[in-house]
Amino acid sequence: MNDSERRSALGDFLRKRRSSLSPEDVGLPTGPRRRTAGLRREEVAQLSNIGTSWYMWLEQGRDVRPSVQVLESLAGALKLNPNERRHLFFLAGESLPPYLSPHKESMGSAFQRMLDDLTPNPVYILGRRWDFVAWNNAANEVFSISSASPPHEFNLIWRFFTDPVWKGRFKDFDQKATGMIAEFHTASARYVEDSSFAELIEDLKRVSPEFDRLWLQQHETPGSLEGFKEVEHAYMGHLEFDHITDIVRYVIKFLSLSRNRKRAATAAQIN
């Protein structure tokens, strides 16, 4: 994404977020009936303590450079959640304080035993760039994590967009891809200066038309960190999971068999 595309995406993001809020949401009086939904530009500028014209230039995608302080003010005024705040910083070309130093990521043996104890539920740990750091046998059976080839063989988003076997396992691939791009946008915003992110993104854009298209067009922030996942497996058949993502120092994925589809045979196969 070049500077012009980034500015345009930032303006689009600000407009969408502004239109989703009401005066009551931010503690302003309702006043007379409004012709359009959402906050006015001057209201966002007032709440952010910046000039109305300057805020309007941001929405118009002009070449203005908001400081970290201005971005924090906008995040507060627009009631952004942590994922939306990360996305705002990404689009503005500013980096958030990193949660991890750029060293090799690994998990200790005690943590691995904890993952193993969660079998038959598939659990895997992702590092800052969505590289698989640790997983249990159930996750390996369902997602074939250890069966991969270079480059980026242990990267989830690379596998998702380039591995035909992975793509075939998700009936709702397009929907999953859209959500995954949104999540990865916010993940990459934490490490704007990390060259390994840029390398991965450029490689994906080169080999995956779906990724290239969605990376340029997708500006929605991630929704709920809980959801429902269906997987079509070659020998285990149709699998259904309730899943939860816990973003702490690592990205932790925990999947449990859906309550209405728990079957002893399937659990035994995974185990």
BELHU-V855288 format. One record per residue. RES is the residue in one small letter. PSI is psi in whole degrees, 0 to 359 (999 if undefined). OMEGA is omega in whole degrees, -180 to 180 (NA if undefined). Layout:
BEGIN
RES;PSI;OMEGA
RES;PSI;OMEGA
END
This chain:
BEGIN
m;117;180
n;178;-174
d;319;-179
s;316;179
e;322;-180
r;317;179
r;319;178
s;318;179
a;323;178
l;315;178
g;318;178
d;317;179
f;315;-180
l;318;180
r;315;-179
k;317;-179
r;320;178
r;318;-178
s;344;-179
s;353;-177
l;147;174
s;161;176
p;322;180
e;327;-179
d;331;-175
v;12;175
g;22;178
l;151;177
p;148;-178
t;313;-180
g;195;-180
p;164;-179
r;136;-177
r;146;179
r;331;179
t;153;-179
a;157;174
g;181;178
l;156;172
r;158;180
r;318;-178
e;333;178
e;318;177
v;318;179
a;317;179
q;314;-180
l;331;-178
s;354;-179
n;43;175
i;167;-179
g;146;-180
t;316;-180
s;319;-179
w;319;177
y;320;179
m;322;178
w;323;177
l;314;-180
e;331;-180
q;356;179
g;24;179
r;165;-176
d;73;174
v;149;-173
r;97;178
p;138;178
s;170;176
v;321;-180
q;319;178
v;318;179
l;320;177
e;321;178
s;318;178
l;319;179
a;320;178
g;317;-178
a;323;-177
l;7;176
k;46;-178
l;139;173
n;173;-176
p;320;179
n;319;179
e;322;178
r;316;178
r;320;-179
h;321;177
l;313;180
f;321;178
f;312;-177
l;331;179
a;356;179
g;22;178
e;146;-179
s;144;173
l;158;175
p;126;-177
p;146;177
y;340;-177
l;143;171
s;153;-174
p;67;174
h;170;-179
k;132;-177
e;135;178
s;162;179
m;148;180
g;170;-178
s;327;179
a;319;179
f;322;178
q;320;178
r;324;177
m;317;177
l;317;-180
d;325;-179
d;344;-180
l;355;173
t;137;18
p;11;178
n;126;179
p;127;178
v;135;174
y;155;-179
i;131;177
l;142;174
g;190;-173
r;331;-179
r;16;-178
w;30;170
d;138;178
f;124;179
v;321;179
a;156;179
w;163;175
n;175;-176
n;325;-180
a;317;178
a;323;179
n;322;178
e;318;-176
v;319;-171
f;0;178
s;48;-174
i;318;-175
s;351;-179
s;90;-177
a;166;179
s;155;-178
p;162;-4
p;167;177
h;38;-171
e;331;-178
f;28;178
n;127;-174
l;312;-175
i;329;174
w;313;179
r;318;-176
f;319;-174
f;345;-175
t;344;-177
d;113;-179
p;327;179
v;315;178
w;314;-178
k;324;-179
g;347;-178
r;347;-176
f;113;179
k;323;-178
d;51;-174
f;315;-177
d;317;179
q;316;179
k;320;-179
a;318;179
t;313;179
g;323;-179
m;319;178
i;317;180
a;315;179
e;319;-177
f;329;174
h;311;-177
t;326;177
a;317;-179
s;336;179
a;336;179
r;334;-172
y;59;-177
v;327;-177
e;1;-178
d;110;-176
s;337;-180
s;329;174
f;311;-179
a;320;178
e;313;180
l;314;-178
i;316;179
e;321;177
d;319;179
l;317;180
k;328;-178
r;323;-173
v;346;-176
s;105;177
p;325;179
e;315;179
f;314;-179
d;315;-179
r;313;-176
l;326;-179
w;324;180
l;330;-172
q;335;-170
q;118;178
h;5;179
e;145;177
t;157;-179
p;146;176
g;225;-177
s;147;176
l;3;174
e;151;-179
g;195;-176
f;135;-176
k;133;175
e;134;-179
v;132;175
e;109;-175
h;146;-174
a;319;-178
y;347;175
m;351;177
g;212;-176
h;122;180
l;141;177
e;135;-179
f;143;160
d;132;-177
h;153;176
i;138;176
t;127;179
d;111;-178
i;106;176
v;234;174
r;333;175
y;169;171
v;116;-176
i;124;178
k;125;178
f;125;-180
l;135;175
s;146;179
l;133;-180
s;135;-173
r;325;-178
n;0;179
r;18;178
k;122;-180
r;134;-177
a;322;-178
a;317;180
t;316;179
a;320;-180
a;321;180
q;319;180
i;319;-179
n;999;NA
END
